Amino acid sequence: MKRALSAIMATIFLFALLASCSSQSPSGSPGTSTETASAPAPTQGDTAAPADGKVYTMRLGAISTAPTPEAVFIEELEAYIEEATNGRIDVEAYPSGTIGTTTQMIQGLQDGSVQGVCVPINYYESYVPELGILGLPMFFKDAEQAYKFCSTPGTDFHETLDTLLEAKGFVVGTWGISASSTLISTKPVAKFEDFNGLKVWCLPNKQIVAAMTALNAAPVNFDTGDLAVGIQQKTVDAAYTGAQLLAPLKLQETAKNLFILSTPMNFNVQALMCSKIFIDSLPADLAELLIQTIEKGGKEIHYPMAVATIEKSLKALMEAEGMTVVYSDDEFTAKAKEAFKPLADEFLSKVPTAKPIYDMAAQMIAEDK
């Protein structure tokens, strides 16, 4: 009788202990692992969940707002990664700068508080000065060529970029295509001289700023979210960036002059960049799977969406009511090239470590038919 009573008491105690444990919710900071009561059941073709049930939180940020490709991309990538990793990585998407400014997000990559960011690569020049070659005006043939050089594995150019970025705490998840930059203005622009004194919003990339200065324009930068108001209130006269940003902001409702460069001057190569601290914190198999999944998502989600969005946005700008569309002519191109001649030498004198990768790019451009 005593043995039976003891067994009953032991059973009651065990159930009480289990109930107490299950009532405590796990907690963890972004990018760290947490213990779950049970790992998600793997489905056929999925990577099996680990026996310890660890789940890693990955916060993805973008400065743009849907329907821009980068904002939509990180939102769709959320389910894409979670499915591919069978729930081992829990993704949180933060478009529209809701996780911080571009600078704050990039710094978050370096300290591990943000795990992924999708913004133009030009924003990383302050951290990796050698990236300035991607902003040199009229250096690459067009945005497609620069994207191809950046995203093609196995080349010295690609591997050097990866090495430079990783040394500063960034791991490329995937490269993304973007449009050649277009100028939309509240003032008519048709020739080189029309840039004189024109207040132009552009990315804070040093080479793009240098290009605007060489055209005798006045480059201005502030948060992208304030650009539409800046045009309306005449804080700036024009905006110079990809059509896929200009159209969703509806700048065509206020600015009625579109200047399309027949010879592309600048562009924004996009990138989904990951935090090296975060990647290094993952089990090796999971880190490899994550990068493969992001790269696959870049090709299957971002690239076709970006191409379609660029075409649709440029069409919306050109067909906007009251819009005047001007294509740059040979005279503008000749004067611009002459104004830009000193910029490459000035860049290389300030960033001598960029000379090898500059030479790689120049050779690839010469050989690219």
Helices and strands as residue ranges (DSSP letters): H 2-22, E 33-35, E 54-61, H 69-84, E 89-94, H 102-111, E 116-120, G 121-124, G 129-135, H 143-151, H 156-167, E 170-176, E 182-185, G 192-195, E 199-201, H 206-214, E 218-220, G 224-226, H 227-232, E 238-241, H 243-246, G 251-253, E 257-260, E 270-275, H 276-281, H 284-297, I 298-302, H 303-318, E 324-327, H 330-350, G 352-354, H 355-367
